[in-house]
Amino acid sequence: MASPEVDPPTGVPKTLHSWWSRVDPDELDRASHESGRLEVLRHLGALVRASKSVLELGCGSGLLAQEANRRDIVGVDMCSAMAQKASTRMDTVVRENMLEFYPADSPDTVVLANVLEPYSAEVRRLLLAQIYDYLLPGGQVVLAVTVGETGLGTSSESILDLVFPSAPPMQADEIEEDLLLSGFDVAVPELLCIRREREATTTGALSH
């Protein structure tokens, strides 16, 4: 499958540009609930609850902060509507391209929850290497991606198209390779099986 066309120098797939302009944050919340993605965010929220400083890249509408019951999570999102919605759930939301974002203070945890799927391996690895540079020594990156043949964006009618339009499915070893090549150790890989309310079962991969 050909890599998505991108707008240099941002590295952002063009398919996401129209998505940002048309998707309502409340619709994303609904889709996250109906698809089972909220279960994954709830699980991630439990993982970061003890972290001192958490940065979420591609925070969307701020559901992770809601599920973690932590307004102090710092969110970054390029979509103005998402950033505005997230600001009702988070104290600090920065409207910026996560590929160009450098925090003023190094976090001990960085979360990417269903944001890497539309990007090429080259861009994913550049982003992870960048995170490695500004993460506190001994910190962690927590990733959640949808894996397998039922990946996001496989049907134009899928409610998960609200999360990622036209994103090809990934395999768990792909994201693990990205992490290793960017300098990280893969400490705790997990597979989470979730049940969609209106669709078939999907499987999520979590590595940190």
Secondary structure, DSSP 4 states (H G I P E B T S, - for coil): -PPPPEETTTTEEHHHHHHHHH--HHHHHHHHHHHTHHHHHHHHHHHHTT-SSEEEES-TTSHHHHHHT-TT-EEEES-HHHHHHHTTT-SEEEES-GGG---SS--SEEEEES-STTS-HHHHHHHHHHHHHHSPTT-EEEEEEEESTT-TTSSTT-GGGGT-TTPPPB-HHHHHHHHHHTT------EEEEE--SSS--EEEEEE-
